Amino acid sequence: LFGRFHMEEMIYIAVRKDYNSDKRNLLFVLHRFPGPIGILHVHSPSKLIPPLLFCV
């Protein structure tokens, strides 16, 4: 799989707010792939706010 990677192909990696939990995967991608890398932030809604507040 990695041998057929082309430099012009974009690799995307998703990270959460807690960067430490995704650090290992991010470092793997940064060291393994020579092409462009897109970092996507994944938003997790707060569990403390009731969903009914958004239905106003």
C-alpha positions as CSV (number, residue, x, y, z in Angstrom):
1,L,0.0,0.0,0.0
2,F,2.6,2.5,1.0
3,G,4.8,1.7,-2.0
4,R,2.2,2.9,-4.5
5,F,1.7,6.3,-2.8
6,H,2.2,9.3,-5.2
7,M,3.7,12.6,-4.0
8,E,0.8,14.6,-5.4
9,E,-1.9,12.6,-3.5
10,M,-3.2,14.4,-0.3
11,I,-3.3,12.3,2.9
12,Y,-5.9,13.5,5.5
13,I,-5.7,12.7,9.2
14,A,-8.4,13.5,11.7
15,V,-7.5,14.9,15.2
16,R,-9.6,15.5,18.2
17,K,-9.4,18.4,20.7
18,D,-7.3,16.2,22.9
19,Y,-4.2,16.2,20.7
20,N,-2.3,13.8,23.0
21,S,-4.6,10.9,22.1
22,D,-3.9,11.3,18.4
23,K,-0.2,12.2,18.6
24,R,1.1,8.8,17.7
25,N,-1.0,8.5,14.5
26,L,-0.1,12.1,13.5
27,L,3.6,11.5,13.9
28,F,3.3,8.2,12.0
29,V,1.7,10.0,9.0
30,L,4.2,12.9,9.2
31,H,7.2,10.6,9.0
32,R,5.8,8.0,6.6
33,F,4.2,10.1,3.8
34,P,6.3,12.6,1.8
35,G,3.4,14.3,0.1
36,P,0.9,17.0,1.3
37,I,-0.9,16.2,4.5
38,G,-4.3,17.7,5.5
39,I,-5.2,17.9,9.2
40,L,-8.9,17.8,10.0
41,H,-10.2,18.8,13.4
42,V,-13.1,16.6,14.6
43,H,-15.6,18.5,16.8
44,S,-17.2,16.6,19.6
45,P,-20.3,18.4,21.0
46,S,-20.4,18.9,24.7
47,K,-22.3,16.3,26.7
48,L,-23.2,18.8,29.4
49,I,-25.5,20.9,27.2
50,P,-28.9,19.3,26.5
51,P,-29.6,18.9,22.8
52,L,-33.1,20.5,23.2
53,L,-31.4,23.9,23.6
54,F,-30.4,23.8,19.9
55,C,-34.0,23.2,18.7
56,V,-35.2,26.7,19.5
